[in-house]
Amino acid sequence: MHVFFDHVGRPFLLDSRMKWEVEPNAFLTWLSVVNGRTSSAKTWRSYAYHFADWLSFCEGIGVPWRHVTELNLATYRNLLAMEASPHTGRVLRRGTINYKLGLICQFYRFAHRKGWLTALPFELELSRIPHRGRGDSPGQGGPDSVFVLGNSLRLREAREELQLPPRHEVRRFIRSFRNWRDQLLAEVMWLTGMRCAEVCTLLLDSLPDDPGSIPKESVAIKITGKGQKRRAVLFPVRLLRSIDRYVHMERRRHVRAGAASPVTVFVGRGGKPLQTSAIEGVFSTNHKRTDLKITPHVLRHCYAVERLAYLQDIGAPNPLKVLQMELGHAHMATTERYLHLTERMRSEVIETHNSFVDRLLEG
């Protein structure tokens, strides 16, 4: 099964004979156009490749997708659990496998509603697949919510707790970048909580012309986030001043004279807009240099925990809702995962303070 995309990034499938598959493509059209729950081409792409993988499995075992049984689904699930991903070389997480199964479930429910199937090949239950990082509740979110595969097919998964580096290690990691632009990229993610892709698409026009004249400590900047949704992000003014110096010095050197200047703030060596893969590459290099495993998304997590603790400390009304809006989370449950981390951080500070008092008293 082959995946292709139209001019706006919507996916479609052709089988091994390059033949158009009506029902699977109708499902992808429903996901990307009719359903309307996400306008992100990246999410459409993810749906398409997960779905194509299942259809390719059906072709491989010689069973049309209409005639699969629960045993076929269980076999597919077990293969996913045993084989390493061709992209990462690592075994898939259980949450990822459940997510794939959830998408398959959505397809067969869609086919059943359309009358293409007389019965579903599996049992359903009204619940939510516990997929890590998703906070969807019944009736919300992507293909992993509402009716899902029964317990016999889903893999049980333990919720992983975030392991975040202490503040001094984050500082050391950022200062270890050899390139000014790379250091600035990391600072933007750490001090604003922006996603890696959002930093890549940050527009020049969205920044103030003269940040040096701004008397405030922070300014709200409008960005385009995940799913093409607009939101306001708080930028420290001193960070904006650093970005302004980068734009007028290093960035100007890379954008060739006479060439059309990219609309994005950060550019690569050739003066073209920066890609997420380039950022991931420089982070990987810095990881080897410092022996600190810090990724762009870890910096976003660090911001979230510190920001939530600060909002609670100053008595901000509904700090979780404020953080949800700043991070661009679609659902509150995704933001709530940071609550126990701020509580643990406070308990560690209290324990450290108690040992400090003990040392004073012993003297």
Residue, then its C-alpha position, 0 to 999 in steps of 0.5 A: m500500500h502506497v501513501f501519496f499527498d495532494h497539494v494541501g497535504r491531504p493523504f490518499l492511498l494506492d494499492s500495490r497495483m497502483k489502484w485507487e481503493v475507494e473505501p480506505n480513501a473515503f475514510l481518509t477524506w472523512l478524517s482530514v476533511v469531513n470530520g474537521r477535528t484536526s487541520s494539521a497536515k502532519t496529523w493527517r500524514s500520521y493517520a495515513y501511514h498507520f492506516a497504510d501499514w494495516l492495509s499492507f499487512c492484510e495484503g501480505i497475509g492474503v486477507p482482504w480488509r473486509h474479511v479480517t477477524e479478531l485473530n488477524l488483528a491480534t496477530y498484527r498487534n503481536l507483530l508490532a509489539m515484537e518488531a523494531s520500527p524501521h524508522t527508529g530501530r526501537v520497539l514500538r511503545r505500547g501507547t503507539i500500538n494502541y493508537k494504531l489499533g484505535l485508528i483501525c477501530q475507527f475505520y471499521r466503525f466508519a465502514h460499518r456505518k456506511g454499510w460496507l460491512t455487516a458486522l465488526p470483526f472485533e468487540l467494542e467498549l465505550s472507553r478511551i485508549p490510555h495513550r500517553g500524552r493525550g487527554d481526550s475524553p469520550g467524544q473528543g480527540g483523534p481516532d483513539s477515543v470513544f468506542v475502542l477495541g476490547n480489552s482482549l486486544r489492547l495492550r495494558e500500559a503503565r503511564e510513564e512519569l516525566q523525568l526532567p533535568p534540574r535547572h542547572e543541567v538545562r543551563r549547562f546544556i544550552r550554554s554548551f551549544r557552539n553556535w549562537r543560533d542554536q543556543l538561541l533556539a534552545e532558549v526560546m523553547w525553554l523560556t516560552g514553552m514553544r514546540c520545535a515546529e512552532v519555533c521553526t515557523l515563527l514569523l519575522d512579522s510577528l515580532p516587535d520592530d524595536p524590542g529595546s524600547i519596550p519597558k515591560e518584562s514580557v510581551a505576548i506574541k501571536i504564533t501559529g501552533k499545532g493544527q494551524k491554531r493561533r495562540a499568544v505566547l509570552f516572550p521575555v523582552r530580553l529574549l526578544r532583544s537577543i532574537d533582534r540581534y540575531v536577525h540583524m547580524e547572523r541571520r543577515r549573513h546567511v540570507r544571500a544578497g538579492a535573494a528573497s528573504p524567508v518570512t521565518v525568524f530562524v534560517g539555516r546556513g543557506g538562508k532557507p527556513l529552518q527544519t525540525s530535523a536540523i534542530e533535532g540534529v544539533f540537539s543530538t550533537n550537543h547531547k553527545r558533547t554534554d552527556l545530557k539527554i535533553t530534547p526540544h520537547v524536554l525543554r517544553h516540559c521544563y517550561a511547563v513545570e516551572r511556569l505552573a509552579y510560578l502561577q500557583d505561587i503568585g496566586a493566579p486564578n486557574p493556573l492550569k487553564v492559563l498554562q493550557m492556553e499558553l502551551g496550546h493543549a487541546h485538552m486540560a488532561t494533557t496539562e494536568r500531568y504537570l501537577h504532580l511534578t510541581e508538587r514533587m518539586r516543592s516536596e524536594v525543596i522542603e526536604t532540602h530546606n529541612s536538611f539545611v536547618d538540621r545542619l544549622l542546628e547541629g552547629 
